[in-house]
Amino acid sequence: MSRRPIARSPALQRLAGEGFDIEVLAGYLVVHNVPYIDDQGAVRRGDLFAALRLNNDVALEPEDHQCKWAGEMPCHENGASMQSLGPSSTPMTIAGYEVKWNFSHKPALTGRYSDFYEKMTMYVEKISGPAQARQPGVTAINHRARTPDPDDSVFLYEDTASSRADIVAINDKLKPLRIGIIGLGGTGSYVLDYIAKSPVQEIHLFDGDGLEQHNAFRAPGAVSGEELDEELTKVAFHARTYSTMRRGIIPHPYAMMPDKLHELEGLDFVFLCMEGSGKRPIVEKLEALGIPFADVGMGITIHGESLRGQVRTTTSTPAKRNHVYEKNRIAFSTADDVNEYDKNIQVAELNALNAALAVIKFKKLFGFYDDDSHEHFTIFVVAAAETINEDGDE
C-alpha cells in the first residue's frame, strides 16, 4: 500500500483528515469500514473501492461515477436493495478483498464528481444512511491510522492502468516472478521495456557491452548525446532509466559466460536475446535447472532496394523441449557465421515486435493471457505479413 497519493492529493488528504479509514491499494482508493444494512436488517460494514486517476501520484478528477463494493448488497431499512446505486454483480479479487458489486451512481445535479472527496463521501452517505437511521452514531469515520507497507508494490507510483481496466487480480499472477534478460540489444531492451511495466518482483539484466550510438536507434525511448558521453554499460543505462519507475531491476554488467551460469538459479523465466555459440551452454543450464525460456531472433536480408526477413520466437518449457533440437528451432551459431543480422540490420519496429511476441508468450505461460494454441514456435514473415505458429503441446 502507498501513502504517496494520499499525502500528495488534497481530496484524499481531506478524507484522511476527517477520519475516514482510507488507503490506496493496487491503484484503487479504498474507504474501509463503511456501515450498511444487509437484507436481513443487520448493520454490517463493507469496503468501497474507486479506481484512481493519478498524475505523478496526485489524484485528478474522477474519470467516471462508478465504485466497487466488498460486502453484501446494501439495503434500505425495509430490506429492499438499493437499486439507485445501479448495482451489477461483478465478483473479483482486489488486493485480497472479495469485491462482489459494481455501483454506478451519478450526482443528481452535475452528473459527474468534481474530485474523489465528493465521490467517496456521496457514496458513503448513501450506503450508510439506513444504517445510521437504525443505529444512531454508527459511521465510516473512525480515525484509524494505517501503517504503509513499502513492499506492496515494486512501482514507485501507483499502477492505475490495471485498476482502470479491472485486471488487478490477473496482473497479480506475475508479482512473485524473477525474470532474466540475457542481451540488452535492440530486442532485449524492448523486452525490458515491456517487463518493467509488469509487477514482477525482480528483473535481472545480463550484458557486458557498452551503450553505443547505434544502440540509440534500435531501443525504446530517446538516448541523449550527453548520456552517450557517459560511456555507460547497457545494463547500467537501462537499469538507471527504469529505476525511475520501479524497484527490483538488478544489473549484471557482463556476458553470460560459463563461470556465470550459476546466476540463473532461482529465476522463473529467462529471455534469451543474443546470438552466437555462447547460447548453447546457457540453454543447457536453463534446461538442467527446469527454467522455461524464450529465445528470440531476426533474419533480415537485403533484397534489391528493400529488406526482407522474419522475426522468430522459440519457447522452451520443462514440459516441451524436444522441438528445439529435433526441428532446429534455435540457431546455435558460431562466431564464423556471417549474415545480415550480424551486420546489424535491425529495425526498431521489428525489435519491438520480436520482444512483444516473446513477452506475450511469457504471459500466456503464467496465466495472464489465455492460450488456445499453446505454440512454442512463432515466425512473423515481414513481406507476407504472415504469422506462423507451430510446436503446440503434444
Secondary structure, DSSP 8 states (H G I E B T S, - for coil): -BSHHHHH-HHHHHHHHTTB-EEEETTEEEEEEEEEE-TTS-EEEEEEEEE--EETTEE-S-SSSEEEEESS--B-TTS-B-GGG--EEEEEEETTEEEEEEEE---TTTSS-SSHHHHHHHHHHHHHHHHHHHSTT--SB--------TTS-SBSS--HHHHHTT-HHHHGGGTT-EEEEE--SHHHHHHHHHHHTS--SEEEEE---B--GGGGGSSSS---HHHHHTT-BHHHHHHHHHTTTBS-EEEE-S---GGGGGGGTT-SEEEE---STTHHHHHHHHHHHT--EEEEEEEEEEETTEEEEEEEEEEEBTTB-HHHHHTT-S----TT---TTTTT---HHHHHHHHHHHHHHHHHHTTSS--SS--SEEEEETTTTEEEEE----
